[in-house]
């Protein structure tokens, strides 16, 4: 990907930092300017209460992967058709895959689709597995007056009666481009959280739609 084009407002931040470095260097106070970094993480989406559980399904998260251009801690902004920049002043608390995993686990556990969510090394074995991949995670700042938070995720749920992936229950890609209030890191993170909530609500609905009807009939009349 080309990264030669630098967005004007981001370039101005670099110039300011360089000027500060020169001033402090001349006065002998410090060797580099103190950077005011912002750190962010994902929220666990709110879930509407449900009284119906999806049978006896125990879920295990097989993996959660993020595409290479977006797997680092720095937030990524798209500034042109083929140009992206990483913000050195705004980053996730940890790697984005790690930051996504906690809210994903919380949502899957409380969604009503599963009676339990297994942890690594647990004696409880899953009979359903999910693979999650993120192919897009960036702020679309190509038009600064119309910025957007972009999130694209793919979910594959498998039947796994012996803990081994078998038949796919659901295999679907979900994408959101959420308009945000300003082309900055805080607004972008808010947009990503809204996008995540919308995607997970759709995943839950699609997962239930893919299950045999008798699963819910047994729950209601059992």
Secondary structure, 3 states (H helix, E strand, C coil): CECCCCCHHHHHHHHHHHHHHHHHHHHCCCCCCCCCCEEECCCCCCCCCCCCCCCCCEEEEEEEEECHHHCCCEEEEECCCCEEEEEEEEEECCCHHHHHHHHHHHHHHHCCCCCEECCCCCCCCCCEEEEEEEEEEEEECCCHHHCEEEEEEEEEEEECCCCCCCCEEEEEEEEEEEECCCCCHHHHHHHHHHHHHHHHHHHHHHHHHCCCHHHHHHHHHC
